[in-house]
């Protein structure tokens, strides 16, 4: 493709049909109708069946479902209360000797262990390493926000949790920054059960907890949850010639057990389904095999992507596209994770199509590209943000508000077309491998190493500083 005037006629016709394609919307609808898609659950298994049907109907070859073992986590009851307090004065007046004794709604975070703990509430602000280091968390309960200070890189929940555990905290409370009585969820670790309980609370509750922490109030957490052996599934199919090397496209179809998982990542897998339909129509122009995989259990540890990376001969994977976040909002964002060549290709393709994208070249380890990236595979993550850049964080994601009414079918169609165009170009283009030492250095420059070590995901082969 050399600009819109040079598009292959078959591709042009396929893109024209995609402009009115309702199949991505139908896939989001079917997935959102399920009663949860948590890794290892019945809902996730049913979702795999739906995706299998989609891949088969699109026309992928060698469509298969591969089952693998996972540590399955399930939440039951969660109780959270605060009590005590000392005489103090604040911007809203003097409390006198009034004692606090309140309960709040909270949700246990995946891989939280069962148990009951008590400790002093300690507000650690945004949960950055500096804020945690300055706080006395030994035996206490850390309270952190889901967002990050402006003009600094986003700090992942697992980084904050790992740092508070290292600091000796007895419990962790993750307070949403988006209002609406929406406790957030999200896994505490990537490798199974955590060492201390963790819960999510709404922005409204978080506001109270900041105030109560200043008063010296104590907290009690009780979590009923279970981690046991379970299974998840990857669904895959192929397109194009039977070449020795290939381009891999992945998107996770699982979701947390709050909300409908329509945005995260119903939109992503629907975008891939739409792209696969386009690619199946223009299969003769593909110059490499394209492997399309819907991976399970991303939300609880990138488990499906890890299984896939272990299964494939990664030296034959020329590039991987991770569709996690595409389709949600109008502005497509391409994250090239340190590959300048991939970044240039993405910008060129979007420019030729008259659909500008937001570009980010910095790597991060918190999605399904990571098992490929750390082994040197060039990876492109397709994400999306609101037109005004939006507020920092996941927005509706990981809350009960992640529902189908937030989805715009026009975004699904447009992003499916752009994804297909990127795949076509990648089947024609040789992209240099990622140098491990350069990737390691870029992550260190972004100050990821301490958080990744605290979260237990800094590759052992990378060693110490």
Secondary structure as GFF3:
##gff-version 3
##sequence-region A 1 465
A	DSSP	three_ten_helix	4	6	.	.	.	ID=ss1
A	DSSP	alpha_helix	9	18	.	.	.	ID=ss2
A	DSSP	alpha_helix	23	32	.	.	.	ID=ss3
A	DSSP	alpha_helix	42	58	.	.	.	ID=ss4
A	DSSP	beta_strand	61	84	.	.	.	ID=ss5
A	DSSP	beta_strand	89	90	.	.	.	ID=ss6
A	DSSP	beta_strand	93	94	.	.	.	ID=ss7
A	DSSP	beta_strand	100	104	.	.	.	ID=ss8
A	DSSP	beta_strand	107	108	.	.	.	ID=ss9
A	DSSP	beta_strand	115	123	.	.	.	ID=ss10
A	DSSP	alpha_helix	129	134	.	.	.	ID=ss11
A	DSSP	beta_strand	141	145	.	.	.	ID=ss12
A	DSSP	alpha_helix	157	166	.	.	.	ID=ss13
A	DSSP	beta_strand	171	175	.	.	.	ID=ss14
A	DSSP	beta_strand	197	201	.	.	.	ID=ss15
A	DSSP	alpha_helix	203	215	.	.	.	ID=ss16
A	DSSP	beta_strand	218	239	.	.	.	ID=ss17
A	DSSP	beta_strand	246	252	.	.	.	ID=ss18
A	DSSP	pi_helix	262	266	.	.	.	ID=ss19
A	DSSP	alpha_helix	267	281	.	.	.	ID=ss20
A	DSSP	three_ten_helix	283	285	.	.	.	ID=ss21
A	DSSP	beta_strand	289	295	.	.	.	ID=ss22
A	DSSP	alpha_helix	303	311	.	.	.	ID=ss23
A	DSSP	three_ten_helix	314	316	.	.	.	ID=ss24
A	DSSP	beta_strand	317	323	.	.	.	ID=ss25
A	DSSP	beta_strand	331	335	.	.	.	ID=ss26
A	DSSP	alpha_helix	340	352	.	.	.	ID=ss27
A	DSSP	beta_strand	358	360	.	.	.	ID=ss28
A	DSSP	alpha_helix	370	373	.	.	.	ID=ss29
A	DSSP	beta_strand	379	385	.	.	.	ID=ss30
A	DSSP	three_ten_helix	404	406	.	.	.	ID=ss31
A	DSSP	alpha_helix	409	426	.	.	.	ID=ss32
A	DSSP	alpha_helix	436	445	.	.	.	ID=ss33
A	DSSP	alpha_helix	449	455	.	.	.	ID=ss34
A	DSSP	three_ten_helix	460	462	.	.	.	ID=ss35
###
